């Protein structure tokens, strides 16, 4: 979770992210929450998004830059720049770098409110899949 009231817009999280997958808008750090429902993963037509070590990761070589993942993300955490760019949760490291450099503790783990938002988005995507007869 990100607590905007604690964010001082120092930019340390943006600068340390190796994927340029975190950015600050109106004093709120925007990053991937690695949702259990994986709306971005469900939306990807090329299976370019996988869950690795508990984190949702874009496989750059497979990404075709269609932007469906960015549209599906309930947090606006995916940017498009030829291909999709997002936080990979530092899946190959022991700890997320952004939360370790945040001087105020504004960046932490996902909470119940975010979980409900993800559930709602996943449910909407599943309804669309049924309407259009798409496979999961």
C-alpha positions as CSV (number, residue, x, y, z in Angstrom):
1,X,0.0,0.0,0.0
2,X,1.0,3.6,-0.5
3,X,0.1,6.2,2.1
4,X,-0.1,9.5,0.2
5,X,-0.2,11.5,3.4
6,X,3.3,10.2,4.3
7,X,4.8,10.9,0.8
8,X,7.0,13.9,0.7
9,X,7.7,13.6,-3.1
10,X,11.4,13.1,-2.6
11,X,11.6,10.9,-5.7
12,X,13.9,8.3,-4.1
13,X,11.5,5.5,-5.1
14,X,11.4,6.7,-8.7
15,X,15.2,7.0,-8.9
16,X,16.0,3.6,-7.4
17,X,13.6,1.6,-9.5
18,X,15.6,-0.4,-12.0
19,X,12.6,-0.7,-14.3
20,X,11.4,2.9,-14.1
21,X,8.2,1.3,-12.9
22,X,7.3,3.7,-10.2
23,X,6.3,7.3,-10.7
24,X,4.9,10.1,-8.5
25,X,1.7,11.9,-9.5
26,X,0.3,14.6,-7.2
27,X,2.4,13.4,-4.3
28,X,1.3,9.8,-4.7
29,X,3.8,7.1,-5.7
30,X,2.2,4.9,-8.4
31,X,3.5,1.4,-8.6
32,X,2.3,-2.2,-9.3
33,X,0.6,-4.0,-6.4
34,X,1.2,-7.5,-7.9
35,X,-2.5,-8.2,-7.5
36,X,-3.7,-11.7,-6.7
37,X,-6.4,-11.3,-9.4
38,X,-3.8,-10.3,-12.0
39,X,-6.0,-8.1,-14.3
40,X,-3.1,-7.1,-16.4
41,X,-2.0,-10.8,-16.8
42,X,-5.6,-11.7,-17.8
43,X,-5.7,-8.9,-20.4
44,X,-2.4,-9.8,-22.1
45,X,-3.1,-11.6,-25.4
46,X,0.5,-12.8,-25.8
47,X,1.2,-14.2,-22.3
48,X,3.9,-11.6,-21.8
49,X,3.0,-11.2,-18.1
50,X,3.8,-13.9,-15.6
51,X,3.9,-14.3,-11.9
52,X,7.4,-15.0,-10.8
53,X,8.4,-15.3,-7.1
54,X,5.0,-13.9,-6.2
55,X,5.4,-10.8,-8.3
56,X,3.7,-9.9,-11.6
57,X,6.4,-9.4,-14.2
58,X,6.4,-8.3,-17.8
59,X,8.4,-10.5,-20.1
60,X,9.7,-7.8,-22.4
61,X,10.6,-10.1,-25.3
62,X,7.0,-11.3,-25.6
63,X,5.3,-7.8,-25.2
64,X,3.8,-6.5,-28.4
65,X,3.0,-3.1,-26.9
66,X,-0.8,-3.4,-27.4
67,X,-1.5,-1.6,-24.1
68,X,-4.3,-3.9,-22.9
69,X,-2.5,-4.5,-19.6
70,X,-2.3,-0.8,-19.0
71,X,-6.0,-0.4,-19.6
72,X,-6.8,-3.4,-17.2
73,X,-4.6,-2.1,-14.4
74,X,-6.9,-0.7,-11.7
75,X,-4.0,1.4,-10.3
76,X,-2.7,3.0,-13.5
77,X,0.7,1.4,-12.7
78,X,1.6,0.4,-16.3
79,X,3.2,2.9,-18.7
80,X,3.5,2.3,-22.4
81,X,6.8,3.2,-24.1
82,X,6.9,0.9,-27.1
83,X,6.3,-2.0,-24.7
84,X,4.7,-2.1,-21.3
85,X,6.7,-0.8,-18.3
86,X,5.8,-1.5,-14.7
87,X,7.3,-2.3,-11.3
88,X,8.5,-5.9,-11.2
89,X,8.5,-5.9,-7.4
90,X,12.3,-6.5,-7.5
91,X,11.3,-10.1,-7.8
92,X,14.9,-11.2,-8.1
93,X,15.9,-9.4,-4.9
94,X,15.0,-10.1,-1.3
95,X,13.3,-6.8,-0.7
96,X,11.6,-4.1,-2.9
97,X,14.1,-1.3,-3.4
98,X,11.4,1.5,-3.3
99,X,10.1,0.6,0.1
100,X,13.6,0.3,1.5
101,X,14.6,3.9,0.4
102,X,11.3,5.6,1.4
103,X,12.3,7.9,4.2
104,X,8.8,8.2,5.6
105,X,7.5,4.7,5.2
106,X,4.9,5.8,2.7
107,X,5.4,2.6,0.6
108,X,4.3,-0.7,2.1
109,X,2.2,-3.7,1.2
110,X,-1.3,-4.0,-0.3
111,X,-4.4,-3.5,1.9
112,X,-8.0,-4.6,1.9
113,X,-9.2,-1.5,-0.1
114,X,-6.9,-2.2,-3.0
115,X,-7.8,-5.9,-2.9
116,X,-11.5,-5.0,-3.4
117,X,-10.6,-2.7,-6.4
118,X,-8.6,-5.5,-8.0
119,X,-11.4,-8.0,-7.5
120,X,-13.9,-5.6,-9.1
121,X,-11.6,-5.2,-12.2
122,X,-11.0,-8.9,-12.5
123,X,-14.8,-9.6,-12.3
124,X,-15.4,-7.0,-15.1
125,X,-12.7,-8.6,-17.3
126,X,-14.2,-12.0,-16.7
127,X,-17.7,-10.7,-17.7
128,X,-16.2,-9.2,-20.9
129,X,-14.5,-12.5,-21.7
130,X,-17.8,-14.4,-21.3
131,X,-19.6,-11.8,-23.5
132,X,-17.1,-12.0,-26.3
133,X,-16.4,-15.8,-25.9
134,X,-12.7,-15.4,-25.1
135,X,-10.7,-18.2,-23.4
136,X,-9.0,-17.6,-20.1
